[in-house]
């Protein structure tokens, strides 16, 4: 009996602060407008686009490479179809992205998917939980391998929220609204155009960036299975699905060519639907990238968009 009381007290002491933090965070999100201007809150607007624009549509799904890399107005004009750029962050993982698509695609839609060479299937729990704070239905797209993993992820998430709240109040950043005219910030909710393209960087000074090595152990079997499972679902809905390789900086391609060829082979051998182009087709000179090997600048997004248009037109789109 004493042992039961002890554990009950421990659980009470541990859970009550989390419930309080949870309440504070929800109040903050509900009543402080600037708290809803974080980058991942962009899921609200992207889901609104997907819900409001009638089919047929061309839906783009990826991490930030497609968010940065595409001029959707150009695609829409040339292909004569509405374009929704639903891409957000590679850390959400391919399984989460495919679940998001399942919740939104309709008959007649065309979906173009790409995955960065560092994307995983499961992604990062923290990123997904943040997205679900802003868009509660996204909770259904988060999968845990066990109850303990779920409790651990949620606990860490709320403690991170508390740390962010304290930091924001201490620094005063919550009182500083950021909009598209800001020429120093990139990742915030209002950095997106009305079609979902990320354009917050277009008026910024281009910074230097590093070109990292991709792990030689890069394995995409789970990600490919996520995509194949979605394509099977999409086929039943009357939705066409295509895959293309992510836009990528030339120096990074030269540095990681062996790994990229290995990844390409995995897709060529195991993906059950059409692949548009090749990794080589998605490579551009370093001068066409902004702050990352996956993030084109204004010129780069025009070039990559033109290449996508050509590939899609070859498929009769």
Secondary structure, DSSP 8 states (H G I E B T S, - for coil): -HHHHHHHHHHHHHHHHHHHHHHHHHHHHHH-GGGGGBGGGHHHHHHHHHHHS-SSEEEEE-SHHHHHH--HHHHHHHHTSEEEE----GGG-HHHHHHHHHTT--TT-EEEE---TT--SS--HHHHHHHHHHSGGGGGG---SSHHHHHHHHHHHHHHHHHHHHHHHHHTGGG----TT-SS---BGGGB-TTS-B-TTTTS-----------TT---HHHHHHHHHHHHHHHHHT-EEEEE---EEHHHHHHSHHHHHHHHHHHHHH--S-EES-TGGGEE-GGGEEEETTEE-HHHHHHHHHHHHHHHHHTT-
